[in-house]
Amino acid sequence: MPEELREAARVDGCTEWGVYRHVVLPLLRPVTLSALIILGHISLKVFDLIVAVSGKQIITDVPAVFMWVAVFDSNDPAKGATIASYIVLSVAIFVIPYLIWSVRKERRS
């Protein structure tokens, strides 16, 4: 983050909170959104690592493990499908706004 941008905002009369709100956070938005999407994707893919390491002694609680237990151990595919739908919706909450923002940014350029 260039110090010149912060100093320019301070010269214009921004408080320290205003500098972060109007200068720093908007400049970090693309990086933050990308990190959230990548970390969300990795957290959903961690299921295969958990199962490969622990086998049937699954002690880590992640949504994909709950789905696995509901479908295969409890014989409740409807509950597993519901959990899977919630996983997809939780990812879509972050991905869809990011995609809309990216497309609008490309159209402006």
N, CA, C and O atoms as a GROMACS GRO file, in nm:
protein
  436
    1MET      N    1   0.085  -0.116   0.000
    1MET     CA    2   0.000   0.000   0.000
    1MET      C    3   0.090   0.124   0.000
    1MET      O    4   0.164   0.145   0.096
    2PRO      N    5   0.085   0.204  -0.105
    2PRO     CA    6   0.171   0.323  -0.110
    2PRO      C    7   0.136   0.424   0.000
    2PRO      O    8   0.019   0.455   0.022
    3GLU      N    9   0.236   0.473   0.066
    3GLU     CA   10   0.217   0.571   0.174
    3GLU      C   11   0.165   0.704   0.119
    3GLU      O   12   0.101   0.780   0.191
    4GLU      N   13   0.193   0.731  -0.009
    4GLU     CA   14   0.146   0.857  -0.070
    4GLU      C   15  -0.007   0.865  -0.071
    4GLU      O   16  -0.064   0.972  -0.049
    5LEU      N   17  -0.072   0.752  -0.095
    5LEU     CA   18  -0.219   0.751  -0.097
    5LEU      C   19  -0.275   0.779   0.041
    5LEU      O   20  -0.373   0.852   0.056
    6ARG      N   21  -0.214   0.719   0.142
    6ARG     CA   22  -0.260   0.746   0.279
    6ARG      C   23  -0.238   0.891   0.316
    6ARG      O   24  -0.325   0.955   0.376
    7GLU      N   25  -0.121   0.943   0.282
    7GLU     CA   26  -0.091   1.081   0.316
    7GLU      C   27  -0.183   1.178   0.242
    7GLU      O   28  -0.225   1.279   0.299
    8ALA      N   29  -0.215   1.147   0.116
    8ALA     CA   30  -0.306   1.233   0.040
    8ALA      C   31  -0.444   1.236   0.106
    8ALA      O   32  -0.509   1.341   0.111
    9ALA      N   33  -0.489   1.122   0.154
    9ALA     CA   34  -0.620   1.118   0.221
    9ALA      C   35  -0.616   1.197   0.352
    9ALA      O   36  -0.713   1.264   0.387
   10ARG      N   37  -0.504   1.188   0.424
   10ARG     CA   38  -0.492   1.264   0.549
   10ARG      C   39  -0.489   1.414   0.521
   10ARG      O   40  -0.547   1.493   0.596
   11VAL      N   41  -0.421   1.454   0.414
   11VAL     CA   42  -0.417   1.597   0.378
   11VAL      C   43  -0.557   1.646   0.342
   11VAL      O   44  -0.592   1.760   0.370
   12ASP      N   45  -0.636   1.561   0.280
   12ASP     CA   46  -0.774   1.597   0.245
   12ASP      C   47  -0.867   1.599   0.365
   12ASP      O   48  -0.984   1.634   0.350
   13GLY      N   49  -0.818   1.561   0.484
   13GLY     CA   50  -0.898   1.572   0.604
   13GLY      C   51  -0.957   1.442   0.655
   13GLY      O   52  -1.043   1.444   0.742
   14CYS      N   53  -0.912   1.328   0.602
   14CYS     CA   54  -0.964   1.199   0.649
   14CYS      C   55  -0.904   1.164   0.785
   14CYS      O   56  -0.788   1.190   0.813
   15THR      N   57  -0.988   1.105   0.867
   15THR     CA   58  -0.937   1.048   0.992
   15THR      C   59  -0.868   0.916   0.959
   15THR      O   60  -0.873   0.869   0.845
   16GLU      N   61  -0.805   0.857   1.059
   16GLU     CA   62  -0.736   0.729   1.033
   16GLU      C   63  -0.836   0.621   0.993
   16GLU      O   64  -0.808   0.540   0.905
   17TRP      N   65  -0.954   0.620   1.057
   17TRP     CA   66  -1.060   0.526   1.018
   17TRP      C   67  -1.105   0.553   0.875
   17TRP      O   68  -1.128   0.459   0.799
   18GLY      N   69  -1.118   0.680   0.838
   18GLY     CA   70  -1.158   0.715   0.702
   18GLY      C   71  -1.056   0.672   0.599
   18GLY      O   72  -1.092   0.633   0.488
   19VAL      N   73  -0.928   0.680   0.635
   19VAL     CA   74  -0.822   0.636   0.543
   19VAL      C   75  -0.838   0.487   0.514
   19VAL      O   76  -0.831   0.444   0.399
   20TYR      N   77  -0.861   0.409   0.619
   20TYR     CA   78  -0.879   0.266   0.597
   20TYR      C   79  -1.009   0.236   0.522
   20TYR      O   80  -1.012   0.149   0.435
   21ARG      N   81  -1.113   0.307   0.556
   21ARG     CA   82  -1.244   0.280   0.495
   21ARG      C   83  -1.250   0.320   0.348
   21ARG      O   84  -1.308   0.249   0.266
   22HIS      N   85  -1.191   0.435   0.315
   22HIS     CA   86  -1.206   0.488   0.179
   22HIS      C   87  -1.085   0.465   0.089
   22HIS      O   88  -1.096   0.480  -0.033
   23VAL      N   89  -0.970   0.430   0.147
   23VAL     CA   90  -0.850   0.412   0.065
   23VAL      C   91  -0.796   0.269   0.073
   23VAL      O   92  -0.784   0.202  -0.029
   24VAL      N   93  -0.764   0.224   0.193
   24VAL     CA   94  -0.695   0.096   0.207
   24VAL      C   95  -0.786  -0.021   0.172
   24VAL      O   96  -0.749  -0.104   0.089
   25LEU      N   97  -0.903  -0.030   0.232
   25LEU     CA   98  -0.991  -0.145   0.208
   25LEU      C   99  -1.037  -0.157   0.062
   25LEU      O  100  -1.038  -0.268   0.009
   26PRO      N  101  -1.075  -0.047  -0.004
   26PRO     CA  102  -1.110  -0.063  -0.146
   26PRO      C  103  -0.994  -0.111  -0.233
   26PRO      O  104  -1.016  -0.183  -0.331
   27LEU      N  105  -0.872  -0.072  -0.198
   27LEU     CA  106  -0.758  -0.120  -0.276
   27LEU      C  107  -0.725  -0.266  -0.248
   27LEU      O  108  -0.666  -0.333  -0.332
   28LEU      N  109  -0.762  -0.315  -0.132
   28LEU     CA  110  -0.737  -0.455  -0.097
   28LEU      C  111  -0.852  -0.548  -0.134
   28LEU      O  112  -0.840  -0.670  -0.118
   29ARG      N  113  -0.963  -0.494  -0.183
   29ARG     CA  114  -1.080  -0.576  -0.213
   29ARG      C  115  -1.053  -0.690  -0.310
   29ARG      O  116  -1.096  -0.802  -0.283
   30PRO      N  117  -0.985  -0.667  -0.422
   30PRO     CA  118  -0.963  -0.781  -0.515
   30PRO      C  119  -0.880  -0.893  -0.451
   30PRO      O  120  -0.909  -1.011  -0.472
   31VAL      N  121  -0.780  -0.856  -0.375
   31VAL     CA  122  -0.697  -0.958  -0.310
   31VAL      C  123  -0.777  -1.033  -0.205
   31VAL      O  124  -0.766  -1.155  -0.194
   32THR      N  125  -0.856  -0.961  -0.128
   32THR     CA  126  -0.935  -1.023  -0.022
   32THR      C  127  -1.038  -1.119  -0.080
   32THR      O  128  -1.056  -1.230  -0.029
   33LEU      N  129  -1.107  -1.078  -0.185
   33LEU     CA  130  -1.207  -1.165  -0.247
   33LEU      C  131  -1.142  -1.289  -0.307
   33LEU      O  132  -1.194  -1.400  -0.294
   34SER      N  133  -1.028  -1.271  -0.372
   34SER     CA  134  -0.959  -1.387  -0.429
   34SER      C  135  -0.915  -1.483  -0.320
   34SER      O  136  -0.929  -1.605  -0.335
   35ALA      N  137  -0.863  -1.431  -0.210
   35ALA     CA  138  -0.821  -1.517  -0.100
   35ALA      C  139  -0.939  -1.591  -0.039
   35ALA      O  140  -0.928  -1.709  -0.008
   36LEU      N  141  -1.052  -1.524  -0.022
   36LEU     CA  142  -1.171  -1.590   0.033
   36LEU      C  143  -1.218  -1.704  -0.057
   36LEU      O  144  -1.254  -1.812  -0.009
   37ILE      N  145  -1.218  -1.680  -0.187
   37ILE     CA  146  -1.264  -1.783  -0.280
   37ILE      C  147  -1.168  -1.901  -0.280
   37ILE      O  148  -1.212  -2.016  -0.278
   38ILE      N  149  -1.039  -1.875  -0.282
   38ILE     CA  150  -0.941  -1.984  -0.283
   38ILE      C  151  -0.947  -2.063  -0.153
   38ILE      O  152  -0.946  -2.186  -0.155
   39LEU      N  153  -0.953  -1.994  -0.039
   39LEU     CA  154  -0.960  -2.064   0.089
   39LEU      C  155  -1.090  -2.141   0.106
   39LEU      O  156  -1.090  -2.250   0.162
   40GLY      N  157  -1.201  -2.085   0.057
   40GLY     CA  158  -1.328  -2.157   0.061
   40GLY      C  159  -1.323  -2.284  -0.022
   40GLY      O  160  -1.374  -2.388   0.020
   41HIS      N  161  -1.262  -2.275  -0.138
   41HIS     CA  162  -1.249  -2.391  -0.226
   41HIS      C  163  -1.161  -2.497  -0.160
   41HIS      O  164  -1.192  -2.616  -0.165
   42ILE      N  165  -1.052  -2.455  -0.100
   42ILE     CA  166  -0.962  -2.550  -0.035
   42ILE      C  167  -1.030  -2.615   0.085
   42ILE      O  168  -1.013  -2.734   0.109
   43SER      N  169  -1.107  -2.537   0.160
   43SER     CA  170  -1.174  -2.594   0.277
   43SER      C  171  -1.278  -2.699   0.237
   43SER      O  172  -1.304  -2.792   0.313
   44LEU      N  173  -1.336  -2.685   0.120
   44LEU     CA  174  -1.430  -2.787   0.073
   44LEU      C  175  -1.357  -2.911   0.021
   44LEU      O  176  -1.410  -3.022   0.028
   45LYS      N  177  -1.237  -2.892  -0.032
   45LYS     CA  178  -1.162  -3.004  -0.085
   45LYS      C  179  -1.084  -3.079   0.022
   45LYS      O  180  -1.023  -3.182  -0.009
   46VAL      N  181  -1.083  -3.032   0.145
   46VAL     CA  182  -1.006  -3.095   0.251
   46VAL      C  183  -1.063  -3.231   0.289
   46VAL      O  184  -0.997  -3.308   0.359
   47PHE      N  185  -1.183  -3.262   0.246
   47PHE     CA  186  -1.248  -3.389   0.281
   47PHE      C  187  -1.163  -3.508   0.240
   47PHE      O  188  -1.144  -3.599   0.320
   48ASP      N  189  -1.113  -3.510   0.118
   48ASP     CA  190  -1.036  -3.626   0.073
   48ASP      C  191  -0.906  -3.642   0.152
   48ASP      O  192  -0.862  -3.755   0.175
   49LEU      N  193  -0.847  -3.532   0.195
   49LEU     CA  194  -0.728  -3.541   0.278
   49LEU      C  195  -0.760  -3.601   0.415
   49LEU      O  196  -0.686  -3.683   0.467
   50ILE      N  197  -0.872  -3.558   0.472
   50ILE     CA  198  -0.914  -3.609   0.603
   50ILE      C  199  -0.940  -3.759   0.596
   50ILE      O  200  -0.895  -3.834   0.682
   51VAL      N  201  -1.012  -3.802   0.495
   51VAL     CA  202  -1.046  -3.944   0.482
   51VAL      C  203  -0.921  -4.026   0.451
   51VAL      O  204  -0.907  -4.138   0.500
   52ALA      N  205  -0.830  -3.974   0.370
   52ALA     CA  206  -0.708  -4.047   0.338
   52ALA      C  207  -0.619  -4.066   0.460
   52ALA      O  208  -0.554  -4.170   0.475
   53VAL      N  209  -0.614  -3.967   0.546
   53VAL     CA  210  -0.528  -3.976   0.664
   53VAL      C  211  -0.593  -4.056   0.776
   53VAL      O  212  -0.527  -4.139   0.838
   54SER      N  213  -0.721  -4.032   0.801
   54SER     CA  214  -0.784  -4.094   0.919
   54SER      C  215  -0.866  -4.218   0.889
   54SER      O  216  -0.900  -4.293   0.981
   55GLY      N  217  -0.899  -4.242   0.765
   55GLY     CA  218  -0.979  -4.360   0.731
   55GLY      C  219  -1.119  -4.350   0.789
   55GLY      O  220  -1.184  -4.247   0.776
   56LYS      N  221  -1.165  -4.456   0.854
   56LYS     CA  222  -1.300  -4.457   0.912
   56LYS      C  223  -1.306  -4.386   1.048
   56LYS      O  224  -1.415  -4.364   1.100
   57GLN      N  225  -1.191  -4.351   1.105
   57GLN     CA  226  -1.190  -4.282   1.234
   57GLN      C  227  -1.188  -4.131   1.210
   57GLN      O  228  -1.092  -4.063   1.246
   58ILE      N  229  -1.293  -4.080   1.150
   58ILE     CA  230  -1.301  -3.938   1.116
   58ILE      C  231  -1.334  -3.860   1.243
   58ILE      O  232  -1.440  -3.877   1.302
   59ILE      N  233  -1.241  -3.773   1.283
   59ILE     CA  234  -1.264  -3.694   1.403
   59ILE      C  235  -1.270  -3.544   1.374
   59ILE      O  236  -1.297  -3.465   1.463
   60THR      N  237  -1.246  -3.506   1.250
   60THR     CA  238  -1.248  -3.365   1.212
   60THR      C  239  -1.387  -3.329   1.161
   60THR      O  240  -1.444  -3.401   1.079
   61ASP      N  241  -1.440  -3.219   1.211
   61ASP     CA  242  -1.574  -3.176   1.171
   61ASP      C  243  -1.567  -3.070   1.062
   61ASP      O  244  -1.535  -2.954   1.088
   62VAL      N  245  -1.596  -3.111   0.941
   62VAL     CA  246  -1.612  -3.020   0.828
   62VAL      C  247  -1.742  -3.058   0.759
   62VAL      O  248  -1.787  -3.171   0.774
   63PRO      N  249  -1.803  -2.966   0.685
   63PRO     CA  250  -1.933  -2.997   0.623
   63PRO      C  251  -1.932  -3.121   0.534
   63PRO      O  252  -2.029  -3.197   0.532
   64ALA      N  253  -1.824  -3.142   0.462
   64ALA     CA  254  -1.820  -3.258   0.373
   64ALA      C  255  -1.820  -3.389   0.451
   64ALA      O  256  -1.876  -3.489   0.405
   65VAL      N  257  -1.758  -3.391   0.570
   65VAL     CA  258  -1.760  -3.511   0.654
   65VAL      C  259  -1.902  -3.536   0.705
   65VAL      O  260  -1.947  -3.650   0.709
   66PHE      N  261  -1.972  -3.430   0.745
   66PHE     CA  262  -2.111  -3.446   0.788
   66PHE      C  263  -2.195  -3.505   0.675
   66PHE      O  264  -2.280  -3.591   0.699
   67MET      N  265  -2.171  -3.459   0.552
   67MET     CA  266  -2.245  -3.511   0.439
   67MET      C  267  -2.214  -3.660   0.418
   67MET      O  268  -2.305  -3.739   0.396
   68TRP      N  269  -2.088  -3.696   0.426
   68TRP     CA  270  -2.046  -3.836   0.409
   68TRP      C  271  -2.112  -3.925   0.514
   68TRP      O  272  -2.166  -4.031   0.482
   69VAL      N  273  -2.109  -3.882   0.638
   69VAL     CA  274  -2.167  -3.961   0.747
   69VAL      C  275  -2.318  -3.975   0.727
   69VAL      O  276  -2.374  -4.082   0.750
   70ALA      N  277  -2.384  -3.867   0.686
   70ALA     CA  278  -2.529  -3.872   0.665
   70ALA      C  279  -2.567  -3.968   0.554
   70ALA      O  280  -2.664  -4.042   0.565
   71VAL      N  281  -2.491  -3.967   0.446
   71VAL     CA  282  -2.527  -4.049   0.331
   71VAL      C  283  -2.488  -4.195   0.351
   71VAL      O  284  -2.569  -4.284   0.330
   72PHE      N  285  -2.364  -4.220   0.391
   72PHE     CA  286  -2.314  -4.356   0.389
   72PHE      C  287  -2.320  -4.427   0.524
   72PHE      O  288  -2.339  -4.548   0.528
   73ASP      N  289  -2.306  -4.355   0.633
   73ASP     CA  290  -2.311  -4.422   0.763
   73ASP      C  291  -2.452  -4.424   0.821
   73ASP      O  292  -2.492  -4.523   0.882
   74SER      N  293  -2.527  -4.318   0.802
   74SER     CA  294  -2.663  -4.312   0.857
   74SER      C  295  -2.770  -4.352   0.756
   74SER      O  296  -2.888  -4.359   0.791
   75ASN      N  297  -2.731  -4.379   0.633
   75ASN     CA  298  -2.824  -4.416   0.526
   75ASN      C  299  -2.937  -4.314   0.511
   75ASN      O  300  -3.054  -4.351   0.503
   76ASP      N  301  -2.901  -4.188   0.507
   76ASP     CA  302  -2.998  -4.080   0.491
   76ASP      C  303  -2.955  -3.990   0.375
   76ASP      O  304  -2.900  -3.882   0.398
   77PRO      N  305  -2.979  -4.034   0.250
   77PRO     CA  306  -2.932  -3.956   0.136
   77PRO      C  307  -3.000  -3.819   0.124
   77PRO      O  308  -2.941  -3.726   0.069
   78ALA      N  309  -3.121  -3.807   0.173
   78ALA     CA  310  -3.189  -3.676   0.166
   78ALA      C  311  -3.116  -3.574   0.252
   78ALA      O  312  -3.097  -3.459   0.210
   79LYS      N  313  -3.075  -3.614   0.370
   79LYS     CA  314  -3.000  -3.524   0.457
   79LYS      C  315  -2.864  -3.491   0.396
   79LYS      O  316  -2.818  -3.377   0.404
   80GLY      N  317  -2.800  -3.589   0.335
   80GLY     CA  318  -2.673  -3.564   0.268
   80GLY      C  319  -2.688  -3.467   0.151
   80GLY      O  320  -2.603  -3.380   0.131
   81ALA      N  321  -2.795  -3.482   0.075
   81ALA     CA  322  -2.820  -3.390  -0.036
   81ALA      C  323  -2.847  -3.249   0.014
   81ALA      O  324  -2.806  -3.151  -0.049
   82THR      N  325  -2.915  -3.239   0.127
   82THR     CA  326  -2.941  -3.107   0.185
   82THR      C  327  -2.811  -3.041   0.230
   82THR      O  328  -2.790  -2.922   0.206
   83ILE      N  329  -2.725  -3.118   0.295
   83ILE     CA  330  -2.596  -3.063   0.338
   83ILE      C  331  -2.514  -3.021   0.217
   83ILE      O  332  -2.450  -2.916   0.219
   84ALA      N  333  -2.515  -3.101   0.110
   84ALA     CA  334  -2.442  -3.066  -0.012
   84ALA      C  335  -2.496  -2.938  -0.074
   84ALA      O  336  -2.420  -2.856  -0.124
   85SER      N  337  -2.628  -2.922  -0.070
   85SER     CA  338  -2.688  -2.800  -0.124
   85SER      C  339  -2.646  -2.678  -0.044
   85SER      O  340  -2.618  -2.572  -0.100
   86TYR      N  341  -2.640  -2.693   0.086
   86TYR     CA  342  -2.594  -2.581   0.170
   86TYR      C  343  -2.447  -2.548   0.144
   86TYR      O  344  -2.407  -2.432   0.148
   87ILE      N  345  -2.367  -2.649   0.119
   87ILE     CA  346  -2.226  -2.625   0.086
   87ILE      C  347  -2.216  -2.544  -0.044
   87ILE      O  348  -2.141  -2.448  -0.052
   88VAL      N  349  -2.292  -2.585  -0.144
   88VAL     CA  350  -2.289  -2.514  -0.273
   88VAL      C  351  -2.339  -2.371  -0.256
   88VAL      O  352  -2.281  -2.278  -0.313
   89LEU      N  353  -2.446  -2.351  -0.179
   89LEU     CA  354  -2.498  -2.216  -0.156
   89LEU      C  355  -2.398  -2.129  -0.081
   89LEU      O  356  -2.384  -2.010  -0.110
   90SER      N  357  -2.328  -2.187   0.016
   90SER     CA  358  -2.231  -2.107   0.091
   90SER      C  359  -2.115  -2.064   0.003
   90SER      O  360  -2.062  -1.954   0.021
   91VAL      N  361  -2.074  -2.146  -0.090
   91VAL     CA  362  -1.969  -2.107  -0.184
   91VAL      C  363  -2.023  -2.004  -0.282
   91VAL      O  364  -1.953  -1.908  -0.316
   92ALA      N  365  -2.146  -2.022  -0.327
   92ALA     CA  366  -2.205  -1.930  -0.424
   92ALA      C  367  -2.221  -1.789  -0.367
   92ALA      O  368  -2.216  -1.692  -0.442
   93ILE      N  369  -2.240  -1.778  -0.237
   93ILE     CA  370  -2.253  -1.646  -0.174
   93ILE      C  371  -2.129  -1.562  -0.198
   93ILE      O  372  -2.139  -1.440  -0.212
   94PHE      N  373  -2.013  -1.625  -0.204
   94PHE     CA  374  -1.888  -1.551  -0.229
   94PHE      C  375  -1.852  -1.546  -0.377
   94PHE      O  376  -1.802  -1.444  -0.424
   95VAL      N  377  -1.877  -1.653  -0.450
   95VAL     CA  378  -1.830  -1.661  -0.588
   95VAL      C  379  -1.913  -1.575  -0.682
   95VAL      O  380  -1.857  -1.505  -0.766
   96ILE      N  381  -2.044  -1.578  -0.669
   96ILE     CA  382  -2.129  -1.504  -0.763
   96ILE      C  383  -2.107  -1.353  -0.756
   96ILE      O  384  -2.092  -1.290  -0.861
   97PRO      N  385  -2.105  -1.291  -0.637
   97PRO     CA  386  -2.074  -1.147  -0.636
   97PRO      C  387  -1.935  -1.115  -0.692
   97PRO      O  388  -1.916  -1.012  -0.757
   98TYR      N  389  -1.839  -1.202  -0.666
   98TYR     CA  390  -1.705  -1.180  -0.721
   98TYR      C  391  -1.706  -1.187  -0.873
   98TYR      O  392  -1.642  -1.105  -0.939
   99LEU      N  393  -1.778  -1.282  -0.929
   99LEU     CA  394  -1.786  -1.292  -1.075
   99LEU      C  395  -1.857  -1.172  -1.136
   99LEU      O  396  -1.815  -1.120  -1.239
  100ILE      N  397  -1.965  -1.127  -1.073
  100ILE     CA  398  -2.036  -1.009  -1.121
  100ILE      C  399  -1.945  -0.888  -1.118
  100ILE      O  400  -1.942  -0.809  -1.212
  101TRP      N  401  -1.872  -0.873  -1.008
  101TRP     CA  402  -1.778  -0.760  -0.994
  101TRP      C  403  -1.670  -0.767  -1.101
  101TRP      O  404  -1.633  -0.664  -1.158
  102SER      N  405  -1.617  -0.886  -1.129
  102SER     CA  406  -1.512  -0.902  -1.229
  102SER      C  407  -1.562  -0.868  -1.369
  102SER      O  408  -1.493  -0.801  -1.446
  103VAL      N  409  -1.682  -0.914  -1.402
  103VAL     CA  410  -1.738  -0.887  -1.535
  103VAL      C  411  -1.764  -0.737  -1.552
  103VAL      O  412  -1.733  -0.681  -1.658
  104ARG      N  413  -1.818  -0.672  -1.451
  104ARG     CA  414  -1.842  -0.528  -1.460
  104ARG      C  415  -1.712  -0.451  -1.473
  104ARG      O  416  -1.706  -0.352  -1.546
  105LYS      N  417  -1.610  -0.495  -1.404
  105LYS     CA  418  -1.480  -0.428  -1.411
  105LYS      C  419  -1.421  -0.443  -1.551
  105LYS      O  420  -1.363  -0.348  -1.603
  106GLU      N  421  -1.434  -0.562  -1.612
  106GLU     CA  422  -1.382  -0.583  -1.747
  106GLU      C  423  -1.458  -0.499  -1.849
  106GLU      O  424  -1.397  -0.448  -1.943
  107ARG      N  425  -1.589  -0.483  -1.832
  107ARG     CA  426  -1.669  -0.404  -1.926
  107ARG      C  427  -1.631  -0.257  -1.920
  107ARG      O  428  -1.634  -0.188  -2.021
  108ARG      N  429  -1.594  -0.207  -1.800
  108ARG     CA  430  -1.554  -0.068  -1.786
  108ARG      C  431  -1.420  -0.041  -1.851
  108ARG      O  432  -1.394   0.070  -1.898
  109SER      N  433  -1.334  -0.142  -1.855
  109SER     CA  434  -1.198  -0.124  -1.908
  109SER      C  435  -1.194  -0.120  -2.058
  109SER      O  436  -1.087  -0.105  -2.118
   0.00000   0.00000   0.00000
